[in-house]
Amino acid sequence: MNMKLYFVTGNQNKVGSFKMLMQPEFKVEWFNPPEEIPELESPSVKEVAVDKLEKAFLQFPDVDGFLFVTDCGFYIEQLKGRPGTLIKRETMKLGGSFSAWCDCLDASKPRDAYVQFVIAAKDSQGNRVLIEHRTEGRIPK
C-alpha cells in the first residue's frame, strides 16, 4: 500500500512536479487552501516552511498521512542575501521580472548566489519531517 502525502499549495504546477517525483511509491494528493497561507517574514527558509506547515495543519487537521508544504529562498551574495525568502514580493517591487535581479548586480564583482529549498511535513500524530537542500551557483553576466 502506498503512503499518502497531502501537498498544501495554491500552485497546481508544483503538484504535478511532485507527483512525478514521488509516485508510484507515494500517493500525492493536492490540498488547495481556500486562501493563500500568510507567510512569516524571516530570512530563514526553514522557519518560514515550519510556520507555513503549522498554519496549513490548522486548515487541514484530519489528514491520514503526512501533510507537507515547501518553501525556498534565493540569496544573492552581492545584494547581502536579497531577495531571500521574499522572492515573490521583492521581484514584484522590481516590476515582476526575475531578470531585474541581474540588472541590480555589478558585473565586475562576484555574482555568487544560492537557493535554499525546504520540504516540511507533519502527520496527525505530530511527527515532523524536514528536508533541506541548498544549491550554490553564480548568476551569469
C-alpha positions as a Markdown table, in Angstrom:
| # | Residue | x | y | z |
|---|---|---|---|---|
| 1 | Met | 0.0 | 0.0 | 0.0 |
| 2 | Asn | 1.3 | 3.5 | -0.9 |
| 3 | Met | 1.6 | 6.1 | 1.8 |
| 4 | Lys | -0.5 | 9.2 | 1.2 |
| 5 | Leu | 1.1 | 12.6 | 1.1 |
| 6 | Tyr | -1.0 | 15.7 | 1.1 |
| 7 | Phe | 0.6 | 18.7 | -0.6 |
| 8 | Val | -0.7 | 22.0 | 0.5 |
| 9 | Thr | -0.1 | 24.6 | -2.2 |
| 10 | Gly | -2.0 | 27.0 | -4.4 |
| 11 | Asn | 0.3 | 26.2 | -7.2 |
| 12 | Gln | -1.0 | 23.3 | -9.3 |
| 13 | Asn | 2.2 | 23.1 | -11.3 |
| 14 | Lys | 4.1 | 22.3 | -8.1 |
| 15 | Val | 1.7 | 19.4 | -7.5 |
| 16 | Gly | 2.4 | 17.9 | -11.0 |
| 17 | Ser | 6.1 | 18.1 | -10.4 |
| 18 | Phe | 5.9 | 16.4 | -7.0 |
| 19 | Lys | 3.6 | 13.7 | -8.3 |
| 20 | Met | 6.2 | 12.8 | -11.0 |
| 21 | Leu | 8.9 | 12.7 | -8.3 |
| 22 | Met | 7.0 | 10.8 | -5.6 |
| 23 | Gln | 4.7 | 8.4 | -7.4 |
| 24 | Pro | 4.3 | 5.4 | -7.5 |
| 25 | Glu | 5.9 | 5.0 | -4.1 |
| 26 | Phe | 3.7 | 7.7 | -2.6 |
| 27 | Lys | 0.2 | 8.8 | -3.4 |
| 28 | Val | 0.3 | 12.6 | -3.6 |
| 29 | Glu | -3.0 | 14.4 | -3.2 |
| 30 | Trp | -3.4 | 18.2 | -3.6 |
| 31 | Phe | -4.9 | 20.3 | -0.9 |
| 32 | Asn | -5.6 | 23.7 | -2.3 |
| 33 | Pro | -6.0 | 26.1 | 0.6 |
| 34 | Pro | -9.2 | 28.3 | 0.4 |
| 35 | Glu | -6.9 | 31.3 | 0.7 |
| 36 | Glu | -3.2 | 31.9 | 0.5 |
| 37 | Ile | -1.4 | 30.9 | 3.7 |
| 38 | Pro | 0.2 | 34.1 | 5.0 |
| 39 | Glu | 4.0 | 33.6 | 5.2 |
| 40 | Leu | 6.2 | 34.6 | 8.1 |
| 41 | Glu | 8.7 | 37.3 | 7.2 |
| 42 | Ser | 12.0 | 35.7 | 8.1 |
| 43 | Pro | 15.4 | 35.3 | 6.4 |
| 44 | Ser | 15.3 | 31.5 | 7.3 |
| 45 | Val | 13.6 | 29.2 | 4.8 |
| 46 | Lys | 13.3 | 26.6 | 7.5 |
| 47 | Glu | 11.4 | 29.0 | 9.8 |
| 48 | Val | 9.1 | 30.1 | 7.0 |
| 49 | Ala | 8.4 | 26.5 | 6.0 |
| 50 | Val | 7.7 | 25.3 | 9.6 |
| 51 | Asp | 5.4 | 28.2 | 10.2 |
| 52 | Lys | 3.5 | 27.6 | 6.9 |
| 53 | Leu | 3.2 | 23.9 | 7.9 |
| 54 | Glu | 1.6 | 24.7 | 11.2 |
| 55 | Lys | -0.8 | 27.2 | 9.6 |
| 56 | Ala | -1.7 | 24.6 | 6.9 |
| 57 | Phe | -2.3 | 22.0 | 9.5 |
| 58 | Leu | -4.9 | 24.2 | 11.1 |
| 59 | Gln | -6.8 | 24.3 | 7.8 |
| 60 | Phe | -6.5 | 20.6 | 7.2 |
| 61 | Pro | -6.3 | 18.9 | 10.6 |
| 62 | Asp | -7.8 | 15.5 | 9.7 |
| 63 | Val | -5.2 | 14.1 | 7.4 |
| 64 | Asp | -4.5 | 10.3 | 7.2 |
| 65 | Gly | -0.8 | 10.5 | 6.3 |
| 66 | Phe | 1.7 | 13.4 | 6.0 |
| 67 | Leu | 0.7 | 16.9 | 5.2 |
| 68 | Phe | 3.5 | 18.9 | 3.6 |
| 69 | Val | 4.5 | 22.3 | 2.3 |
| 70 | Thr | 7.5 | 23.7 | 0.5 |
| 71 | Asp | 9.4 | 26.9 | 0.6 |
| 72 | Cys | 12.5 | 28.3 | -1.0 |
| 73 | Gly | 14.8 | 31.3 | -0.8 |
| 74 | Phe | 17.1 | 32.8 | -3.3 |
| 75 | Tyr | 20.2 | 34.5 | -1.8 |
| 76 | Ile | 22.4 | 36.8 | -3.9 |
| 77 | Glu | 25.7 | 37.5 | -2.1 |
| 78 | Gln | 26.2 | 40.9 | -3.8 |
| 79 | Leu | 22.8 | 42.0 | -2.5 |
| 80 | Lys | 23.5 | 40.8 | 1.0 |
| 81 | Gly | 21.2 | 37.9 | 0.7 |
| 82 | Arg | 18.3 | 39.5 | -1.1 |
| 83 | Pro | 15.7 | 38.6 | -2.1 |
| 84 | Gly | 16.0 | 35.7 | 0.4 |
| 85 | Thr | 12.6 | 34.2 | 1.3 |
| 86 | Leu | 10.7 | 37.2 | -0.1 |
| 87 | Ile | 11.3 | 36.3 | -3.7 |
| 88 | Lys | 7.8 | 36.9 | -4.9 |
| 89 | Arg | 7.2 | 40.2 | -3.1 |
| 90 | Glu | 10.7 | 41.6 | -3.8 |
| 91 | Thr | 10.5 | 40.7 | -7.5 |
| 92 | Met | 7.1 | 42.4 | -7.8 |
| 93 | Lys | 8.8 | 45.6 | -6.4 |
| 94 | Leu | 11.2 | 45.3 | -9.3 |
| 95 | Gly | 8.4 | 45.1 | -11.9 |
| 96 | Gly | 7.7 | 41.4 | -11.7 |
| 97 | Ser | 10.6 | 40.3 | -14.0 |
| 98 | Phe | 13.1 | 38.0 | -12.4 |
| 99 | Ser | 15.8 | 39.2 | -14.8 |
| 100 | Ala | 15.6 | 42.6 | -13.0 |
| 101 | Trp | 17.7 | 41.0 | -10.2 |
| 102 | Cys | 20.5 | 40.6 | -12.8 |
| 103 | Asp | 20.3 | 44.3 | -13.6 |
| 104 | Cys | 20.9 | 45.1 | -9.9 |
| 105 | Leu | 24.3 | 43.4 | -9.9 |
| 106 | Asp | 27.7 | 44.9 | -10.5 |
| 107 | Ala | 29.3 | 43.0 | -13.4 |
| 108 | Ser | 32.8 | 43.5 | -12.1 |
| 109 | Lys | 32.1 | 41.7 | -8.7 |
| 110 | Pro | 31.5 | 38.0 | -8.0 |
| 111 | Arg | 27.9 | 37.0 | -8.7 |
| 112 | Asp | 27.6 | 34.1 | -6.3 |
| 113 | Ala | 24.1 | 33.0 | -5.2 |
| 114 | Tyr | 22.4 | 30.1 | -3.7 |
| 115 | Val | 18.9 | 28.6 | -3.5 |
| 116 | Gln | 17.7 | 27.0 | -0.2 |
| 117 | Phe | 14.8 | 24.6 | -0.5 |
| 118 | Val | 12.8 | 23.1 | 2.4 |
| 119 | Ile | 10.1 | 20.5 | 2.4 |
| 120 | Ala | 8.2 | 20.4 | 5.8 |
| 121 | Ala | 5.8 | 17.6 | 6.6 |
| 122 | Lys | 3.8 | 16.6 | 9.6 |
| 123 | Asp | 1.3 | 13.8 | 10.3 |
| 124 | Ser | -1.7 | 13.7 | 12.7 |
| 125 | Gln | 0.4 | 12.3 | 15.5 |
| 126 | Gly | 2.7 | 15.4 | 15.3 |
| 127 | Asn | 5.6 | 13.6 | 13.7 |
| 128 | Arg | 7.5 | 16.1 | 11.7 |
| 129 | Val | 10.0 | 15.7 | 8.9 |
| 130 | Leu | 12.2 | 18.5 | 7.4 |
| 131 | Ile | 14.2 | 18.1 | 4.3 |
| 132 | Glu | 16.6 | 20.9 | 3.4 |
| 133 | His | 18.6 | 21.3 | 0.2 |
| 134 | Arg | 21.0 | 24.1 | -0.8 |
| 135 | Thr | 22.3 | 24.6 | -4.3 |
| 136 | Glu | 25.1 | 27.1 | -4.9 |
| 137 | Gly | 25.9 | 28.8 | -8.2 |
| 138 | Arg | 26.7 | 32.0 | -10.0 |
| 139 | Ile | 24.5 | 34.4 | -11.9 |
| 140 | Pro | 25.8 | 34.7 | -15.5 |
| 141 | Lys | 26.8 | 38.2 | -16.7 |
